[in-house]
């Protein structure tokens, strides 16, 4: 018997929350947490004229530089404008070096930023990235092993995809506290998170004994392929020492692990005693001991002094990887046809800034210096003021854009949170938001040692905003402790 179509729905959905990819449902990302959603609701209420205990929402939870008031670099925006609308080049409104570079870039992309770029990135940009790396590390760099991506986040996703195996439980080592991009991507690909704890007592350093413990435990249930290291750290703000990087490299070689070195905050180093060293530089200076290391090094235009989060420009450099693997990696990018050309142009500005004989040089240096010196000042301001508050311990913010202070919570508050089915620091941060308008991410969103509680706070607000924020936070914290004592 043939079933006839009657116009009535068969009530079948090809896609719903029950039959969708279960790995996607497992993905967690704190930027869409209930606290962030509540902050958006409160902001809407303020805009509608509702009276609240505060006048504005302070979005102290994310490292979005320009959204927090950081100024754009003039040279970058001028070159973008010239390339996006070439008639401006002949109007004599930009410095001569900007016009010269714009003509050079346009000549490689058929005179329009709207053209598809080369798979893996424009050759002119890749060559300048290679020169930048060579200047930074004092080593030769092969531009063919550099791939330009839509930011470091895309690089992470593509690199981890290389390790996916059918019918094999693959483990990826990530630091705890962790940056949620890694755990989310690992979950999406059906791999296993292998967390190793950073040593908070020693300014969030990376202990080899902890790496060994984590690896040995994980190998009982999965095949561990890769070690992810974030330097400078997010959310923890530490900068790894040269010796610590040497130890990590030796460990990776001995255990046969690929290293992903997430180095997007390399320009954001504030502590006088700290220096950024790339994993590639340390590896090469170790000589034959480290010659067999396999490494992917990531960088981005979203942080540092550019802060161009929305324009999505970044790169990955592969070290110790065959040409064949690089070829297959580039195939992943083919699916998106072309890496964002605008983001590549921003990256070009970053790795090939104005020279000291060029018209844009003085202003570029002034703007760069002002941004980095201001961030250094704010890192110190946050560190010193948080440590003045009873029950708060903040390790020195050596680098990156975040503080990750530990907060002591009374037993009564912990029990109240658990009775509501909430993590204690989530409970704390939600009350902080409701009473002060300050929005931060609880440490439980990044994972942390059991029995400890933290939150992540960006140092990006202006000096005045930070001072007001820290004052409000101190007053709230005192009220909270008194109420739950």
C-alpha positions as CSV (number, residue, x, y, z in Angstrom):
1,X,0.0,0.0,0.0
2,X,1.4,3.4,-1.0
3,X,1.3,6.1,1.6
4,X,-0.1,9.3,0.1
5,X,1.1,12.8,1.1
6,X,-1.8,14.6,2.8
7,X,-0.1,17.9,3.6
8,X,0.1,17.0,7.3
9,X,3.4,17.1,9.1
10,X,5.0,13.7,9.9
11,X,6.5,15.4,13.0
12,X,10.0,14.3,12.1
13,X,12.9,16.6,12.6
14,X,16.1,15.9,10.8
15,X,17.9,17.9,13.5
16,X,16.9,18.5,17.1
17,X,18.7,18.6,20.4
18,X,18.1,14.8,20.9
19,X,19.6,13.7,17.6
20,X,22.3,16.3,17.1
21,X,26.0,15.6,17.5
22,X,26.4,14.6,21.1
23,X,30.0,15.9,21.2
24,X,28.8,19.4,20.5
25,X,26.4,19.2,23.5
26,X,29.4,18.2,25.7
27,X,31.3,21.4,24.8
28,X,31.4,24.0,27.6
29,X,32.5,27.6,27.2
30,X,32.2,30.1,30.1
31,X,31.7,33.2,27.9
32,X,28.1,32.0,27.6
33,X,27.8,31.1,31.2
34,X,24.7,32.1,33.3
35,X,26.8,34.9,34.8
36,X,27.5,36.4,31.4
37,X,23.9,36.0,30.4
38,X,22.7,37.6,33.6
39,X,25.1,40.5,33.0
40,X,23.5,41.1,29.6
41,X,20.1,41.1,31.2
42,X,21.1,43.6,33.8
43,X,22.6,45.8,31.2
44,X,19.4,45.8,29.2
45,X,17.5,46.7,32.4
46,X,19.8,49.7,33.0
47,X,19.3,50.8,29.4
48,X,15.6,50.7,30.0
49,X,15.9,53.0,33.0
50,X,15.5,50.4,35.8
51,X,17.1,51.4,39.1
52,X,19.8,49.0,40.2
53,X,22.5,49.2,42.9
54,X,25.0,50.3,40.2
55,X,25.0,52.5,37.2
56,X,26.9,50.3,34.7
57,X,28.0,46.8,34.0
58,X,31.8,46.4,34.2
59,X,32.7,43.7,31.8
60,X,35.9,42.5,33.5
61,X,35.6,39.0,32.1
62,X,37.1,39.0,28.6
63,X,40.3,40.1,26.9
64,X,38.7,42.2,24.2
65,X,41.1,45.1,24.1
66,X,39.3,47.6,21.9
67,X,35.9,46.9,23.6
68,X,37.6,48.0,26.9
69,X,38.8,51.2,25.4
70,X,42.3,50.4,24.0
71,X,43.2,52.7,21.1
72,X,43.8,51.3,17.6
73,X,47.3,51.6,16.2
74,X,47.2,54.4,13.5
75,X,49.6,52.7,11.1
76,X,47.4,49.5,11.1
77,X,44.2,51.4,10.4
78,X,45.7,53.6,7.7
79,X,47.1,50.6,5.8
80,X,43.8,48.8,6.1
81,X,41.9,51.8,4.8
82,X,44.3,52.3,1.9
83,X,44.0,48.6,0.9
84,X,40.3,48.4,1.3
85,X,39.7,51.5,-0.7
86,X,42.7,52.0,-3.0
87,X,41.5,55.5,-4.4
88,X,42.6,56.9,-1.0
89,X,46.3,56.1,-1.9
90,X,46.4,59.0,-4.3
91,X,44.7,61.5,-2.1
92,X,47.9,62.3,-0.1
93,X,46.1,61.8,3.2
94,X,48.4,58.9,4.4
95,X,52.1,58.9,5.1
96,X,54.3,57.8,2.1
97,X,55.3,54.5,3.7
98,X,51.6,53.5,4.2
99,X,50.9,54.2,0.5
100,X,54.0,52.3,-0.6
101,X,53.1,49.2,1.4
102,X,49.5,49.4,0.3
103,X,50.5,49.3,-3.4
104,X,52.9,46.4,-2.7
105,X,50.1,44.4,-0.9
106,X,47.5,45.2,-3.6
107,X,49.9,44.1,-6.4
108,X,50.0,40.6,-4.9
109,X,46.2,40.2,-4.6
110,X,44.9,41.4,-8.0
111,X,44.5,45.0,-6.7
112,X,41.5,44.0,-4.4
113,X,41.2,42.9,-0.8
114,X,38.0,41.1,-2.0
115,X,40.0,38.4,-3.9
116,X,40.5,35.0,-2.5
117,X,44.0,34.6,-0.9
118,X,46.4,31.7,-1.2
119,X,45.6,28.6,0.7
120,X,47.8,28.8,3.8
121,X,48.2,32.5,3.5
122,X,49.6,35.2,1.2
123,X,53.2,34.6,0.3
124,X,54.2,38.2,1.1
125,X,52.8,38.0,4.6
126,X,54.3,34.5,5.3
127,X,57.7,35.7,4.3
128,X,57.5,38.7,6.6
129,X,56.2,36.4,9.4
130,X,59.3,34.3,8.8
131,X,61.6,37.4,9.1
132,X,59.8,38.4,12.3
133,X,60.4,35.0,13.9
134,X,64.1,35.1,12.7
135,X,64.5,38.5,14.4
136,X,62.9,37.4,17.6
137,X,64.8,34.1,18.0
138,X,68.0,34.8,16.1
139,X,67.3,31.7,13.9
140,X,66.4,31.0,10.3
141,X,62.8,30.3,9.7
142,X,61.2,28.4,6.8
143,X,58.1,30.3,5.5
144,X,56.8,27.1,4.0
145,X,56.2,25.7,7.5
146,X,54.1,28.8,8.4
147,X,50.4,28.7,8.0
148,X,48.3,31.9,8.3
149,X,44.9,31.4,10.1
150,X,41.9,33.3,11.2
151,X,43.4,33.8,14.7
152,X,45.1,31.5,17.1
153,X,41.8,29.8,18.1
154,X,41.5,28.5,14.5
155,X,45.1,27.3,14.7
156,X,44.4,25.3,17.8
157,X,41.3,23.7,16.3
158,X,43.1,22.6,13.1
159,X,46.2,21.3,15.0
160,X,44.2,19.2,17.4
161,X,42.2,17.8,14.5
162,X,45.4,16.3,13.2
163,X,45.5,14.0,16.2
164,X,42.0,12.6,15.9
165,X,42.1,8.8,15.4
166,X,39.3,6.5,14.6
167,X,38.9,3.7,17.2
168,X,41.7,5.2,19.4
169,X,41.2,7.2,22.6
170,X,43.6,10.1,22.1
171,X,44.6,12.2,25.1
172,X,45.7,15.9,25.0
173,X,47.5,17.4,28.0
174,X,46.2,20.8,29.0
175,X,47.1,23.1,31.9
176,X,44.7,23.5,34.9
177,X,43.5,26.2,35.3
178,X,42.8,25.9,31.6
179,X,41.8,28.1,28.7
180,X,38.3,26.7,27.7
181,X,39.1,26.7,23.9
182,X,41.3,23.7,24.4
183,X,38.8,21.6,26.5
184,X,35.9,22.6,24.1
185,X,37.9,21.5,21.0
186,X,39.0,18.3,22.6
187,X,35.4,17.5,23.6
188,X,34.2,18.3,20.1
189,X,36.7,15.9,18.5
190,X,35.9,13.1,21.0
191,X,39.4,13.1,22.5
192,X,40.3,13.0,26.2
193,X,41.4,15.9,28.3
194,X,44.5,15.2,30.3
195,X,44.8,18.0,32.9
196,X,48.0,18.9,34.7
197,X,47.9,21.3,37.6
198,X,50.0,24.5,37.5
199,X,51.8,25.2,40.8
200,X,49.9,28.2,42.3
201,X,52.3,28.5,45.3
202,X,55.2,29.0,42.9
203,X,53.5,31.6,40.8
204,X,51.6,29.1,38.6
205,X,54.9,27.5,37.4
206,X,54.8,24.2,35.6
207,X,56.3,21.3,37.6
208,X,57.7,18.3,35.7
209,X,56.7,16.0,38.5
210,X,53.1,17.0,38.0
211,X,53.4,16.5,34.2
212,X,54.8,13.0,34.9
213,X,52.0,12.2,37.3
214,X,49.3,13.4,34.9
215,X,50.8,11.5,32.0
216,X,51.2,8.2,33.8
217,X,47.7,8.3,35.1
218,X,46.3,9.1,31.6
219,X,48.2,6.4,29.8
220,X,46.2,3.8,31.8
221,X,43.1,4.8,29.7
222,X,44.2,6.6,26.6
223,X,47.1,7.3,24.1
224,X,48.5,10.7,25.0
225,X,49.8,12.5,21.9
226,X,50.2,16.2,22.7
227,X,51.2,18.6,25.4
228,X,49.7,22.1,25.3
229,X,51.5,25.0,27.1
230,X,50.2,28.5,27.3
231,X,53.0,31.1,27.8
232,X,52.4,33.7,29.1
233,X,49.5,32.0,30.9
234,X,45.8,32.4,30.5
235,X,44.0,32.7,32.9
236,X,46.9,32.6,35.3
237,X,49.3,35.4,34.1
238,X,52.6,33.6,34.6
239,X,55.7,33.8,32.3
240,X,57.7,30.6,32.1
241,X,61.5,30.8,32.8
242,X,64.1,29.7,30.2
243,X,65.0,26.8,32.5
244,X,61.4,25.7,32.9
245,X,60.9,25.6,29.1
246,X,64.1,23.5,28.8
247,X,62.6,21.0,31.3
248,X,59.3,20.9,29.5
249,X,61.1,20.3,26.2
250,X,63.2,17.4,27.7
251,X,60.1,15.9,29.1
252,X,58.2,16.0,25.8
253,X,61.1,14.4,23.9
254,X,61.5,11.6,26.5
255,X,57.8,10.9,26.4
256,X,57.3,11.3,22.7
257,X,54.9,14.2,22.9
258,X,54.1,16.9,20.4
259,X,54.1,20.4,21.9
260,X,51.6,23.1,21.1
261,X,53.1,26.4,22.4
262,X,50.4,29.0,22.7
263,X,52.4,32.2,22.7
264,X,49.8,34.8,21.8
265,X,50.6,37.0,24.9
266,X,54.4,37.2,24.2
267,X,54.3,41.0,24.0
268,X,52.3,41.2,27.3
269,X,55.2,40.7,29.8
270,X,55.2,43.1,32.7
271,X,57.4,41.8,35.6
272,X,60.9,43.2,35.6
273,X,62.4,39.8,36.3
274,X,60.6,38.0,33.5
275,X,61.5,37.7,29.8
276,X,59.5,35.9,27.1
277,X,61.4,33.0,25.4
278,X,59.8,31.2,22.6
279,X,59.8,27.4,22.7
280,X,61.5,27.3,19.3
281,X,64.3,29.5,20.5
282,X,65.0,27.4,23.6
283,X,64.7,24.2,21.6
284,X,67.2,25.3,19.0
285,X,69.7,26.6,21.7
286,X,69.5,23.2,23.4
287,X,71.2,21.7,20.3
288,X,71.1,18.0,19.5
289,X,69.4,17.2,22.8
290,X,66.2,18.7,21.4
291,X,66.6,18.1,17.7
292,X,63.8,15.5,17.6
293,X,61.1,17.8,19.2
294,X,58.0,18.4,17.2
295,X,56.4,21.7,17.9
296,X,53.6,24.0,16.8
297,X,54.0,27.7,17.8
298,X,51.0,30.0,17.8
299,X,50.7,33.8,17.6
300,X,47.9,36.2,17.0
301,X,47.0,39.9,16.4
302,X,44.3,39.8,19.0
303,X,46.5,40.4,22.0
304,X,49.8,42.3,22.6
305,X,49.6,46.0,21.7
306,X,47.4,45.6,18.6
307,X,44.4,44.0,20.3
308,X,42.6,43.4,16.9
309,X,40.4,40.6,18.2
310,X,37.6,41.1,15.6
311,X,39.8,41.1,12.5
312,X,41.1,37.6,13.1
313,X,44.7,37.3,12.1
314,X,47.2,34.7,13.4
315,X,49.7,32.1,12.4
316,X,51.1,28.7,13.3
317,X,54.7,27.7,12.7
318,X,55.5,24.0,12.6
319,X,58.9,22.8,13.7
320,X,60.2,19.3,13.3
321,X,57.3,18.4,11.0
322,X,57.6,16.9,7.5
323,X,56.5,18.7,4.4
324,X,53.9,16.0,3.9
325,X,52.2,16.8,7.2
326,X,52.2,20.5,6.4
327,X,50.6,19.7,3.0
328,X,47.8,17.8,4.8
329,X,47.4,20.6,7.3
330,X,46.8,23.1,4.5
331,X,44.1,20.8,3.2
332,X,42.1,21.7,6.3
333,X,42.2,25.3,5.3
334,X,41.0,24.5,1.8
335,X,37.5,23.9,3.2
336,X,37.2,27.6,4.1
337,X,38.6,28.6,0.7
338,X,40.8,31.4,2.0
339,X,42.1,32.7,5.2
340,X,40.6,36.1,5.9
341,X,42.7,38.6,3.9
342,X,42.0,41.5,6.2
343,X,43.3,39.6,9.1
344,X,46.4,38.7,7.1
345,X,47.0,42.4,6.5
346,X,46.9,43.2,10.2
347,X,49.4,40.4,10.8
348,X,51.6,41.9,8.1
349,X,51.5,45.2,10.0
350,X,52.5,43.5,13.2
351,X,55.4,41.5,11.8
352,X,56.6,44.2,9.5
353,X,56.1,47.5,11.4
354,X,57.4,50.9,10.3
355,X,61.2,51.2,10.2
356,X,63.0,54.1,12.0
357,X,63.6,55.9,8.7
358,X,59.9,55.8,7.6
359,X,57.2,58.4,8.1
360,X,55.0,56.3,10.4
361,X,57.7,55.2,12.7
362,X,57.6,57.8,15.5
363,X,53.9,57.6,16.0
364,X,53.8,53.8,15.8
365,X,56.5,53.5,18.5
366,X,54.8,56.1,20.7
367,X,51.4,54.3,20.5
368,X,52.9,50.9,21.1
369,X,54.9,52.1,24.0
370,X,52.0,53.9,25.6
371,X,49.8,50.8,25.4
372,X,52.3,48.4,26.8
373,X,53.4,50.7,29.6
374,X,49.8,51.4,30.5
375,X,49.1,47.6,30.7
376,X,52.2,47.1,32.9
377,X,50.9,49.9,35.2
378,X,47.5,48.3,35.4
379,X,48.8,44.8,36.1
380,X,50.7,46.2,39.1
381,X,47.6,48.2,40.2
382,X,45.4,45.1,40.2
383,X,48.0,42.9,41.8
384,X,48.8,45.3,44.7
385,X,45.2,46.2,45.4
386,X,43.8,42.7,45.4
387,X,46.4,41.6,47.9
388,X,45.3,44.4,50.3
389,X,41.9,42.7,50.6
390,X,41.4,40.2,53.5
391,X,40.9,36.7,52.2
392,X,42.2,37.4,48.7
393,X,45.6,36.2,47.4
394,X,46.7,37.2,43.9
395,X,50.0,36.0,42.4
396,X,52.0,38.5,40.5
397,X,50.6,39.3,37.1
398,X,53.8,38.6,35.2
399,X,52.1,38.7,31.8
400,X,49.0,38.3,29.6
401,X,45.8,40.3,30.3
402,X,44.4,38.6,33.4
403,X,44.6,38.2,37.1
404,X,43.5,34.9,38.7
405,X,43.2,35.6,42.4
406,X,42.3,33.0,45.0
407,X,39.5,33.9,47.3
408,X,38.8,32.4,50.7
409,X,35.1,31.6,51.2
410,X,33.4,31.0,54.6
411,X,32.0,27.5,55.2
412,X,28.5,29.0,55.5
413,X,28.8,30.4,52.0
414,X,30.2,27.2,50.6
415,X,27.3,25.2,52.1
416,X,24.8,27.7,50.8
417,X,26.2,27.4,47.3
418,X,26.1,23.6,47.4
419,X,22.5,23.7,48.6
420,X,21.7,25.6,45.4
421,X,23.6,23.2,43.2
422,X,26.3,25.9,42.4
423,X,30.0,25.9,42.6
424,X,31.0,28.2,45.5
425,X,33.0,30.6,43.4
426,X,30.1,30.8,40.9
427,X,27.8,31.7,43.8
428,X,30.2,34.4,44.9
429,X,30.7,35.9,41.4
430,X,26.9,36.0,40.8
431,X,26.4,37.9,44.0
432,X,29.3,40.2,43.0
433,X,27.5,40.9,39.7
434,X,24.1,41.5,41.3
435,X,25.4,43.9,43.9
436,X,28.1,45.8,42.1
437,X,27.7,45.3,38.3
438,X,31.2,43.7,38.1
439,X,31.2,40.7,35.8
440,X,34.0,38.2,36.2
441,X,34.4,34.5,35.3
442,X,34.5,32.1,38.3
443,X,37.6,29.8,38.6
444,X,35.4,26.7,38.4
445,X,34.8,27.6,34.7
446,X,38.6,27.1,34.1
447,X,38.8,24.1,36.6
448,X,41.0,24.4,39.6
449,X,42.3,22.3,42.5
450,X,39.6,21.0,44.7
451,X,39.0,23.2,47.7
452,X,40.3,26.3,46.1
453,X,38.2,29.2,44.6
454,X,39.2,31.8,42.1
455,X,37.9,34.2,39.5
456,X,39.5,35.6,36.3
457,X,39.7,39.4,36.1
458,X,41.0,41.3,33.0
459,X,43.4,44.2,33.5
460,X,42.0,46.0,30.4
461,X,39.7,48.6,31.9
462,X,41.1,52.1,32.2
463,X,43.0,53.2,35.3
464,X,39.9,55.0,36.6
465,X,37.6,52.1,35.9
466,X,40.1,49.7,37.6
467,X,40.4,51.8,40.7
468,X,36.6,52.0,41.0
469,X,36.2,48.3,40.3
470,X,38.8,47.4,42.9
471,X,37.2,49.7,45.5
472,X,33.8,48.1,44.8
473,X,35.2,44.7,45.0
474,X,36.9,45.3,48.3
475,X,33.7,46.6,49.8
476,X,31.7,43.7,48.4
477,X,34.1,41.1,49.7
478,X,34.0,42.6,53.2
479,X,30.2,42.5,53.2
480,X,30.2,38.9,51.8
481,X,32.6,37.7,54.5
482,X,30.6,39.4,57.3
483,X,27.3,38.0,56.1
484,X,28.5,34.4,55.8
485,X,30.9,34.3,58.8
